[in-house]
Amino acid sequence: MDTKRRLYESHAEICKALSHPKRLEILDILRNGEYAVEEIAEKTGMQKSNLSQHLAVLRRVQLVRTRREGLNIFYAIANPKIITACDLLKEVLLESWTESGSLASAIEREL
């Protein structure tokens, strides 16, 4: 397989990993540093079994790294550039909402 095709396939795998809102939430939590599984579960309100599945997906595509300390497993962002990429996508989404008036509608519904 040529390099360009491998790059596209790897890129698609990362995008698939980012396609779940809970995984985006996990990455957003990890932007602040390393957390134990229990801490991530508490912050997301997820059951540990479900959280473990999401963390495994993020680990498989190397978006997060792990560290074991005794019985605890700690997770952290593997490369801070992924946070930059997520922030850029969020900016594009917010700009799109603003341009279409969707953001105003969303804010009005929340108030």
Helices and strands as residue ranges (DSSP letters): H 3-17, H 21-30, E 35-36, H 37-44, H 48-60, E 64-69, E 72-77, H 81-100, H 102-110
